[in-house]
Amino acid sequence: MKSAKKKSIDVSAAPKLNRLSDQVAASAIHYRTLDGSALWALLALYRSFAILDRDQALEVSALGLTPLQFNILTTLQRTRQPTTMGALASMLVVKPNNLSGNINKLAEKGLLRRELNVADQRSLLAVLTRQGEAFLKKHLPGHWERLERLMSGLTKGQRLQMVSLLNQLNASIEHEQERERDAVVAKKKGRTRSPAGSLELAKA
């Protein structure tokens, strides 16, 4: 019995889509109704985040930390008070479960400690230690100076405009997510409101 020959694919013949505009144009060919600007913005955000994330990972790895661990320390320094895991997770925009291992690593290094929350003994507080304060005092200035160099291609006004636009984007995303959740809840209830405001059974 003859073995089936594998069909070879000439990768070199495929178009090179190095530019985001080319990638968006390629998607628009398949989806004629695609505006393109939302996809372009998404791809640009992902690319910038990936570049910055890799850069920050390399920088703080020299200090023996991950970006999240470094951000935990700087966030605790900014709060200037013991902080619950829930509040810390919210400020870092991560799930509380993702903090546990990182908190343990930082505690092992002596950079922070965990204390029982007297106001709610079901939770723990993360506290920056003197060693943690000294660590940040030594390394933060160089970190901020490097960040300024990374952002040197943007004026102060452009940076603030970017922050404003990102805040608007976050609000837009949250609004749509809330609308989708409400739609799911309404669908589960199997009821919908008519224009007159009376309740009717949703049609299948």
N, C-alpha and C positions, 0 to 999 in steps of 0.2 A: 504493500500500500504506500503510495507516494505521499510524502508530507506536503501539506499546503504551504506554498511560498508566501512569505510575508510581504505585503505591499510596502515598498519604500516610499517615504515622503520627502520631497525636496524642500527642506526648510529654507534654503537660500532663496527659493522662489516666492516665499511669503513676504508681503510688504512689511517694511520696518516702520513701526509706529512709536518712534522715540518721543515725539512731541505730543502733549496732551491734546492739542487741537486736532491732530491726525486721528487719535484714538476716539475722540468724540465724533468726528466726521464718519469714521468706520461704523460706529454704533448707530448713527443716524441713517445709514444706508439700510440697515435691517429694520429700524423702527422709524418709519416716515413721520410719525407724529411727535417724535422726540424733539423737544426744544433745544436740548444740548447744554444750555447754560448751567442747569443744576448738576448734571453729570460732570461738567468741566470743573465746577467749584468743588465737588466732592473729590475728584481725582487730585486736584491741586492741594486740597487739605490733607489727603492721605499721604501724598508725596512729601509735603513739608513736614508732617508729623514723623514720617519714617526717617527722614534725613536728620531731623533734630533729635529724635529718640535714640538713634544709633550714636550720634555725636555725644549726647549726654551720658549714655551708657559707657562709652569709652572713657569719658572724662572722670566719672565718679568711680569706675572700676579701679582706677589707679589709687583711690582712697580706700578700697576694700569694700565698697558698697554698691548697691543697685540704685537706679534712679528713684524707685519707690522708697527705699530706705532713706536715701538722702532727703527726699521730699517730706518724709515723716518727721525727720529732725528739724528741717527748716520751718515746717508748719507749727510744730510745738514751740519753736523759738518765737514765732510771730504771735501765737496765742498768749504766751507768757503765763500760762496756768495749766494745771493738770487737766487733761482732756479725755473724755470717754472714747471708747473705740468707735462707737456709732458716730459721734461728732467728727472724729478724725477721718473716718471713712467717707463721710459726707463732704468734708472739705477737700479731700483728695480725689473724690469722684471714683471710689472703688468700693467693692463689696466688703463688709466687715470681715468675712471669712478669709479674704485675701491678705488681711493685715496680720493675722495670727503668727504665721511663720516669720514674717519680716520683723515684727515686734520682738519675737523671741531672739532673733539674730542680733538685733540692736541691744537687747538686754544683756546678752552674752558678752558683747563687746564693752559693756559698761556705759553705753551712750545714753540709755534711758532706763527707767525702772517702772515696774507696774505696782500700783497701789490700789487697795480696796476702796471703792467709792462709798464713803460713809452715808451719802445721801441716798444711795441705791446699792445695797450690798450684792445685788445680782450682777453688777457690772464692775469693770476695772478701769482705772485711770492710767494713762500714759504720761510719764513725767520726765522731762529732760534733766539729766544729771549734770553735775559740775563738769564731769569729763566730756559730756556731750556739748556743753556750752563752750568749753575750751576747743573742742574739735571744730566747731563751726566758726569760732573766732579766728582760728588759724586758716581755714580753707574757704570760707564764704567770700572774703574780699576778692580773691583770685577768680572765683566762680562768677561773681557779678561782673568783674572786669572783662572776662572772656565772653560773657553773654552780651555785653555791650558791643564787643567786636563782631560777634555773630550777627547782631542786629544793625550794624553800622550802615548797611545798604538802605535803611529806612530812616526817614527823619522822625523826630519826636511826634510831629503831627500825624504822620502816616502810621506810626505804631499805635497811637491812640485811636485813630480811625479804624484800624484793624481790630482792636479790642471792642470797639463799638459795634462793628459789623458782626463779629463773632457772638457778642451778646444777643444781637438781633436774631442770628441764626439759631442760637440755643433756644430762644423764646419761640421761634417758629417751629422747631422740632418738637418741643414740649407741647405746644398747642395742637399739633397734628396727632401726636401720640395720645393726648387726652381725648381728642375727637374719636380716634380709633377705638380706645377703650370704652367710651360711651356707646359707640355703635355695637361693640361686642356684647355689652351688658344688655342693650335694648334687644338685640337679636336673641339672646338667651331667654329673655323674658317672653319672647314671642309676641310682643305687642308694639304697636307704633301709634303715633298721634296723627290724626287727620289735621288738615289746615285749620279746621274749626276748633281744634283742641280736644275733641272727643277721643277716647281710647278705642282702637279697633284692633282686631286680631291681625297680625301681619300675614300677608299673602305669601304663599309658598312660591 
